Amino acid sequence: MYDERLSAPLSLWLLPVAAGLTSALILLPYGLTASLVAMVLASALSSVALGSYGSPRIRVVQGVLLAGEARLPLEVLGQALPLDRKEALAWRTWKSDPRAFMLLRSYIHTALRVEVTDPADPTPYLYLSTRHPQRLAEVIEAGRASQREGQGQGAQGASARDGEQPEPRSDRPVG
């Protein structure tokens, strides 16, 4: 239904290059080999770090919201509020609640705030950095609506069968 990777922008990928060049310059007095090894190692390590930082995904699949480490069924989610750049800044600073789950990426300036309605969960809301907050909100609401419809049909089917006698069940194989 929805899948977004919060990958780092191309401009941030200049950092591993800068780290490699800086390391090479620092170790240049120890020889060209040490300088090249330092450049390769620093570039590789910082690339891995940047890649893992930019690897979280936000997904909505089969009635479940997966956001980074969080996994919540759509039925425990409340209102989804898309946040523009200004509101997103407010919700990640002075409006934020320390109990909230925040999947925050500083290079993504828009977000979605989703209420958590589960009374057993102390998390009041999810703050999700996303490049497509309106689309994600629509997908969450559509998923919640389809679950409500499915539960309503299941309840109607059960009440229609209440007056009927259940068929005898046998654990023996038929035939």
C-alpha positions as CSV (number, residue, x, y, z in Angstrom):
1,M,0.0,0.0,0.0
2,Y,2.7,2.5,1.0
3,D,6.5,2.2,1.1
4,E,9.0,5.1,1.6
5,R,12.7,4.9,2.4
6,L,14.0,7.9,4.2
7,S,17.3,7.9,2.3
8,A,19.8,10.7,2.7
9,P,20.0,13.3,0.0
10,L,22.8,13.2,-2.6
11,S,24.5,16.3,-1.0
12,L,25.1,14.4,2.2
13,W,27.1,11.8,0.3
14,L,29.9,14.3,-0.1
15,L,30.6,13.8,3.6
16,P,32.3,10.3,3.1
17,V,34.4,11.8,0.3
18,A,35.4,14.7,2.6
19,A,36.2,12.2,5.4
20,G,38.4,10.1,3.1
21,L,40.3,13.1,1.8
22,T,40.8,14.5,5.3
23,S,42.1,11.2,6.6
24,A,44.4,10.9,3.6
25,L,45.8,14.4,4.3
26,I,46.3,13.7,8.0
27,L,48.3,10.5,7.3
28,L,50.2,11.8,4.2
29,P,53.4,12.5,6.3
30,Y,53.5,8.7,7.0
31,G,53.6,7.8,3.4
32,L,51.4,7.4,0.3
33,T,50.3,3.9,1.3
34,A,49.1,4.9,4.7
35,S,47.4,7.9,3.2
36,L,45.5,5.8,0.6
37,V,44.5,3.2,3.2
38,A,43.2,5.9,5.5
39,M,41.3,7.5,2.6
40,V,39.6,4.2,1.7
41,L,38.8,3.2,5.2
42,A,37.4,6.6,6.3
43,S,35.3,6.8,3.1
44,A,34.0,3.3,3.5
45,L,33.2,3.6,7.2
46,S,31.4,7.0,6.8
47,S,29.5,5.6,3.8
48,V,28.3,2.7,5.9
49,A,27.3,5.0,8.7
50,L,25.4,7.4,6.4
51,G,23.8,4.5,4.6
52,S,22.4,3.0,7.8
53,Y,21.2,6.5,9.0
54,G,19.3,6.9,5.7
55,S,17.9,3.4,5.7
56,P,14.7,3.5,7.8
57,R,11.5,2.8,5.9
58,I,7.9,3.8,6.5
59,R,5.5,1.1,5.2
60,V,1.8,0.4,5.5
61,V,1.1,-3.3,4.7
62,Q,-1.7,-5.6,5.6
63,G,-3.2,-3.3,8.2
64,V,0.1,-2.5,10.0
65,L,2.2,0.6,10.0
66,L,5.9,-0.1,10.1
67,A,8.0,2.9,10.8
68,G,11.6,2.3,11.6
69,E,11.5,0.1,14.7
70,A,7.8,0.8,15.4
71,R,5.2,-1.7,14.4
72,L,1.6,-0.7,15.1
73,P,-1.7,-2.1,13.8
74,L,-3.8,0.5,12.1
75,E,-6.7,0.0,14.5
76,V,-4.7,1.5,17.4
77,L,-4.0,4.7,15.4
78,G,-6.1,7.8,15.6
79,Q,-6.0,11.0,13.5
80,A,-3.1,11.4,11.1
81,L,-2.1,15.1,10.7
82,P,0.2,16.1,7.8
83,L,2.7,18.7,9.0
84,D,4.2,21.3,6.7
85,R,7.8,22.6,7.3
86,K,6.8,25.1,10.0
87,E,4.5,22.8,11.9
88,A,7.0,19.9,11.6
89,L,9.6,22.1,13.2
90,A,7.2,23.0,16.1
91,W,6.3,19.4,16.7
92,R,9.9,18.2,16.9
93,T,10.9,21.1,19.2
94,W,8.7,23.0,21.7
95,K,5.4,21.1,21.0
96,S,7.0,17.7,21.3
97,D,6.1,15.2,24.0
98,P,9.1,13.2,25.4
99,R,7.0,10.0,25.4
100,A,6.3,10.3,21.6
101,F,8.0,8.0,19.1
102,M,9.9,10.1,16.7
103,L,11.3,8.8,13.4
104,L,13.2,12.0,12.7
105,R,15.4,12.9,9.8
106,S,16.7,16.4,9.8
107,Y,17.0,16.5,6.0
108,I,13.3,15.8,5.5
109,H,11.3,19.0,6.4
110,T,7.8,17.6,6.3
111,A,6.2,15.1,8.6
112,L,3.1,13.2,9.8
113,R,1.8,13.2,13.3
114,V,-0.3,10.1,14.1
115,E,-2.2,9.7,17.4
116,V,-1.9,6.4,19.2
117,T,-5.2,5.5,20.7
118,D,-4.2,2.2,22.4
119,P,-4.8,2.8,26.2
120,A,-2.1,0.2,27.0
121,D,0.5,2.1,25.0
122,P,2.0,5.2,26.8
123,T,3.1,6.7,23.5
124,P,0.8,9.6,22.7
125,Y,1.7,10.0,19.1
126,L,4.1,9.1,16.3
127,Y,6.1,11.8,14.6
128,L,7.2,10.4,11.2
129,S,9.5,12.4,8.9
130,T,8.2,11.8,5.5
131,R,8.5,13.4,2.1
132,H,4.8,12.6,1.3
133,P,2.8,13.3,4.5
134,Q,-0.6,13.8,2.8
135,R,-0.3,10.6,0.9
136,L,0.7,8.6,4.0
137,A,-2.2,10.1,6.0
138,E,-4.6,9.1,3.2
139,V,-3.2,5.5,3.1
140,I,-3.5,5.2,6.9
141,E,-7.1,6.5,6.9
142,A,-8.0,4.2,4.0
143,G,-6.6,1.2,5.8
144,R,-8.4,2.1,9.0
145,A,-11.7,2.6,7.1
146,S,-11.4,-0.8,5.4
147,Q,-10.6,-2.5,8.8
148,R,-13.7,-0.9,10.3
149,E,-15.8,-2.1,7.4
150,G,-14.4,-5.6,7.7
151,Q,-15.2,-5.7,11.4
152,G,-18.7,-4.4,10.8
153,Q,-19.3,-7.1,8.2
154,G,-17.9,-9.8,10.5
155,A,-20.2,-8.7,13.3
156,Q,-23.2,-8.8,11.0
157,G,-22.4,-12.2,9.8
158,A,-22.0,-13.6,13.3
159,S,-25.3,-12.1,14.5
160,A,-27.1,-13.6,11.5
161,R,-25.8,-17.0,12.4
162,D,-26.7,-16.8,16.1
163,G,-30.2,-18.2,15.6
164,E,-28.9,-21.2,13.6
165,Q,-27.8,-24.5,15.1
166,P,-24.1,-25.2,14.6
167,E,-23.2,-28.1,12.4
168,P,-21.9,-31.1,14.2
169,R,-18.2,-31.3,14.0
170,S,-16.3,-34.5,13.7
171,D,-12.5,-34.9,14.0
172,R,-12.7,-38.1,11.9
173,P,-11.6,-37.7,8.2
174,V,-14.5,-37.6,5.8
175,G,-14.8,-40.3,3.1
